[in-house]
Amino acid sequence: MNRTIRVVGLGAAGALIGGTLVATAPTASADDVNTAPVRKITGATTSPFGLAKVGGRTYVANFGQNNVVVYATGANGAAMPIRTMNSGLNSPRGVDVDTNGFTYVANNNGLVSVFAPDADTGDAPVKTFGTGAGAALGLDIGPTGSIFVRKATTINVYSPAAAGNPASTTRQITGLPAGNGVHVAASGTTWADAGAALRAYASNANGGATPLRTISGAKTELAAPIVGIGTDSKGRVYASNFNAVSTVVAFSASAENNVAPLKVLGGPATQLSSPGHLSVAGDGGLTVANFGGPSVLEFRTLFPKPAPVVKVPGKPRALKVAGKQRAKTRKVSWKAPANNGGARITGYRLVVKKGNRVLLRKNFGASKRSYKIKRSKLRNGKNVVLIKAKNTKGFGKNARKSFRVRK
């Protein structure tokens, strides 16, 4: 099915581009996820493009407002930011926070602004450094503290001490097709968009390095321009298709070449519209700068853990019958099963039998571990006690113990 979509995109030079295109809707499949966000922040967000989520707080670079706003953990709806950084920013596109709480902002004029951890409205950046001609299109701080800045066709890597205009790079990955995004995984692998493709580079890649692998082709459902890139704790790779179908696609950790994504997040319920940069939690939960919304959308993981398979519990352990054969009472005791079947034990059933005849049947709560039986309830000779545990699935097998009674 073809559909005509009116789009507004961001060119590599930063100009707003209006146009009409024909996009092909993705083929419906079991992997398509059309689900509503669990949170939607509108507040002071009117042109969200860059995004980072650090310590539960959400940092949003508003391209048209020339600011970065910070929302508290759990912010939702028309929430007001707890801080706003707006001094000297120029159509900011990317934002991230280092381990010391300093906020780095990639600007359309090619400068990177660095703000103190408590910076608020009107506070000047503690420093600014240049990245050379052209816009700084995206920014990510790697696991070792290096600052990765996406330029149109390169990724510039800077030390935390970077200064000057332009600042000296520690290395530079060159030869990329025009793109917007950069992301450094916990492993150090550097991801970049390359037209309608994703490229992964080694942690020490420099110059015109050959990518470790490339995800590209019609099956991938990637569509230029791609903006946001992220990875989760399983190494799965996520990318946002900024224009056209407005989706977020997720690939396996080993995805390569022309391979279909594991999941495609998109459709009316998602409210995705020109999604920009994104943040991926360890479990795959997504926070997306929804430029065309305008809003910040937060989604539950696309890869929820399957519900545990519950089985009946194992046999209770250490079943004993204390007391002499002529005792007036006999104490039965036991321990919980070694295997609860995947669900908590909710109770026990005790049965005493003489041959095939049931002498006593009692049900107990989960905390019960012993019971005294009067001799009058028993029969002379060999008696048998059986005890079994119960969970939400039902009763497990009986533990069995014989004992003798003399009257």
N, C-alpha and C positions, 0 to 999 in steps of 0.2 A: 504494500500500500504506500503510495506517495502522498506527501502532504506538504503544503507550502507554509513556511515558518518565517516570521519577521524576526530578525536577530539584530542584536547590538553587540559588537565584539570590540576587543582591544587590540589594536595593531601593535607590532613590535616597537614602533616609535612612540606609542602612547596615544595616538589620535583615536577618537571614538569613530567607529566605522558602522554605518547603517547599511543594511542590504536585505535582499530577499533571496532565499535559496530553496531548493527542493531537497528534502531529506527523506530517506527511506526509513520507515519505522522498523524497529527491531522485530524480528520474528518471535512471537510468543513461545515461551518454553518454560519448563519447570524451574529453570535457573533465573527467570525474570522475577524481580522483587518489586512489587508496586505497593508499598506500605507507607503509612503516614509517619512523619517524624514524631519522636517522643517529646521533643521540645522545639520551639520556634521563637527565636529572639528577634524582635523588631526594634524596640527601644530607640537608641540613637544610631541605628544602622540603616543608611540609605543607599550606599554603594559599596557593599562588602566585596572585597576581592582577595586580599591576603588574610590568612588565618593561622593561629597557633593555639594549642590548648596545653597549658602548663600548670601543674599543681591544681587542676580542677578549674582554673580560671580560663576564660576565653578571650583571646586577643584578636581584634578585628581591624584590619587596615581598610579604611573607607577611601576608595579611589577618588570619589568626587568631593568628599568633605575635607580632604587634606588632614586627616587625623587617624589616630589609632585609639580605639576605645577598649576598655578592659571590663569584662562582665564577671560578676561573682559566680562561684560554684553554684550550679543549679538554676542559674538565671533563665527566665522564661517569659514569653510574651513581651509586653512593653516595658521591660526592665530597663532601669537607668544604669549606665556604667558606673563603676566605682572609681575609675580614673579615666582621664582623656589626655593623650599626648598630641599636641597640635603645633608645636613650635618648629618652624622651618621645614615642614613636610611638603612634598611636591607629588601629588597624585600617587600615594604609596601603594605598592603592589604586593609586597611580601613582608612578613613579620615573624620573628622568633625570639625566644628568651633563653639566655645562657644559664648555666648552673648557679651563677651569682645573682640572678634576678635582673640583669641588664637587658633591655629590650632593643633589638636591632630591627631597623626598618629599611627596606629597599625602596628607593624613590624613583619616580619616572625620569628625573633629571640625571640619573646615574649615581647619585650620592647614597651612602648608607648612613643613617642617623642612629646614634646610640644613646639611649636614655637611661637615667639612673633608676633603680628599682622602685622608688616611690614617686617618680616623675608624674606630674599632673598638668592641668591646663596652664599654658604659658611658660612652663619650665623648659629651658633650652636644653638641647642634647648635651651630654658630657663630652662628646666628640662627634665629628663627621669625617668620613673618608670617601674618596672618589673611586669609582670602578672603571673609569674610562668613558669614551664616547658611547652614547646610547643609553637607553633605560636600563635600570636594574629591575629585571622582570620577576624574579623570585629569590627567596633567601631561605637557607636552612643551616642550622648550627649542628655540626657533626658530633659524634660521641666523644671525640677528643678535644672539642672546643673550637675547631677551625670553622671559619665562616665561609659557606659556599654561596656564591651569588650567581644567579643565572643571567647571562647576557643573551642577546639574540642568538648567537651561534657559538658561544663558549660558556664554560663554567669556570669562574675565577675563584680560587681558594685563597683565603687570607688568614693570617694568624690573629688572635685576639688583640695583639698590639698594633694592628694595621692603622696607618695614619697617612695623611697627605692626599693630594689630588693630582694624578691618580696615586693610590696606595700601591705598594709593591705586593705582588702575589707570591705565595709560596709555590704554587704550581697552577697550571691552567689546562683544562681539557678543551681541545679545539676541534673544529671540523663538524660541528653539529648543524643539522638543518634548523631553520628558524623555529624557536619554541619559547615556552614561558616558565616551565617548572624545573625544580631540582629538589631531590630528597636524598638524604643519606640515611641508610638503614643502620640498625644497631650493629650489624656485622661490618659496617664501613663501606659496603657497596653503594655506589652513587648512581641514582636513577635520574634520567632526564627524558623529557619528551622530545621527539624528533619528527615534526610534522604529525602524521597520523600513526605514530609508532612510539614505543618506549625502548630506551636503551639502558643497559646496566653496565657500569664500568667498575673495574677493580678499585680497591681502596687507595691505591697509590697511582692511579691513572694520571698520565701527564701528556701534554701535547696531543698529537693526533692518534691517541691510543685506540686500539681495536676494542670494541665493546665485548664484554664477556658473553652477552647474548642480546638479542633484539626480539621484541614482540611486535609483529607487523603483519598486516594482511586483512582481507575482508572478514574472516571469521572472528577477528579480535573485537569487532564492534568499536574500535577506536576511531575517532573522527577529529581532525584538526579544526580549531586549535584545542589541544589538551592543555590544561592549566595545573590542576592539583595532582600531586603524586604522593603516595604514602605506603607504608608497609606495616603489617601487624607482627605480633610475636611469633607467628608461624612462618613468617617470610612471605606471606601472600602480598601481592602488589595491587594497589588501587590507583585509578586515574579518573579524573573528571573530564568529560567531554563538554567544553564550555558552550559551544553553539549547537545548532541542529537539534539532535535528539535530547540534549540535556540529561545525560545519564552519568552514573559512576559505575565503572566496570572493575571487577576484581579477578585477578589471575592467581593460579597456583604459584608456589614458591619456585618451581622449576620451569614455569612457562617460557616458551621460546617459539620463535617463528610465527607461522599463521595458525594460532591455536585459539579456540573459543574460550571466553572468560568463564570462570566458575559461576559468577553471579553478575547480573546487570540490575542495578538499582535505578528505576525510572518509572514514569507513568504519572497520571493525575494525582494519585494519593500522595506521592512523595513531595509534590509542590516544587520540585527542582526546576530551575529556570536559569540557564547560563551559569552552572556551578563553577566557582573559581577554585582557590586553594582549599585544601582540606587537611584535617588532622585525623589520624587513625589511632585508636586505642589498642592496647595489647591484644584484647579479645576481638578486635575488629569493629568495635563501635565507631561510628563515623560522625564527625562534625564538619559541616560544609558551609563555606561562604557562598550564599545563594545570591549572586550579583543581580540576576534578573528578577528576584523576589519582591523587594530586597529584604533579606533576612539572613539569619544564621540558623541552619537546620541541624538537629542532632538525631541520629538514628541508632537504634539498637544494632548489635552485630548482625551481619548477613550470614554468619556461621554459628548459630546457637548450638550449644552442646546438646546432643540427643538426650532425651529423657532416659535415666538409668533403667536398665531392665531389672525388674524386681522379681526375685524367686522366693519360694518359701524358705524359711530359715532351716539351718541344720539342726541336729539333735542337741538338746541340752547336755552339758558336760557334768562329770563328777557326780552322778546320781548315787546317793547313799541312803540306807535305811539304818538308823541308829537305834540301839536298845536291845535288850535281851528278849529271848523268845517268850518269856512269861511277863514281860513288862506291861504295865497298864496303858502306856502310850508308846508309840513308835514315831520317831522323828525322821521325816523324809526331807532331804536337802539336795540342791542341785545348783549348777552354775549356768549362766547364759550360754547359748551356742557360740562357738568360735566364728561361725558365719551367720550373719543376720539376714542374708538373702538380698542385701541392698536396701533394706528399709529397717527402721527401728522396730525392736520387739515391742508388741503391744499387749502381750499376755501369755499365760500358760494354761494348759489343761492337764490335770492329774486324774488318773484312773487307777483304781485298785481292783484286781480280779482274783478270783479263785476258780481255776479252770476257765470255762467260758462265761462264768457268772460275774457280772459287774457288782462289786460290793460298795464302791464309792466313786463318785465323779465330782470334781470340783474345778471351777475356773478361777484363775487369779489374774491380778494386774501384773504389769511388766516388772514392778519392783519386788514382787514376792519371790523368795528363794528357798523357803522351807515351809513345812506344814506338819503338825502333830496329829496322828490318827489314834483314836481310842481303840483299845483291844476289842471292845464290844462290836466295832464295825468290821472286824476281821474274822477270819475263819481258821479253824485249827488246821495245821499242816502248811503246805506251801502256798504262799500268796505272791502275787506279782504286782509291782507298781510301774506304771507307765507315765511319762511326762513328755509333753511336746510343746514347742513354742509357736507363737503366732505373730505374723506381721500383716501388712496390708494385703499381701497376696493370699494369705491363709495359713493354715497349720502345716508345720513340717512333720518329719518322721519322729516317732517315739523313741526316747531313751527307755531302756527296760532294765529292771532290777528285781530279782526274786529274793524272798526272805521267808523265814519259817516262824510260825506262831504256835505256841502251846497254851492251851487253856486248861 
